[in-house]
């Protein structure tokens, strides 16, 4: 007999909040667990078998750079440019 071991709406929002500073992208892999009927044993085995490095590699290969990561990189470049302008006396208008 299968029990519904999927996450509730509150649990899903909690996952989103936890991921807000990193990336929501890797959570795409959890959709199956959230929407399907499965057993606790199957979920336990999946969690024991798949580590974060495997998830990160899959995400990098299949999804690519997230919008959030692109924004973060752009923000860092912008800050470096602003600091450089300040150091050489070229304040931006």
Secondary structure, DSSP 8 states (H G I E B T S, - for coil): --B-----HHHHHHHHHHHTTS-SGGGGGGHHHHHS-B-HHHHHHHHHH--HHHHHHHHHHHT-S-HHHHHHHHHHHHHHHHHHHHHTT----
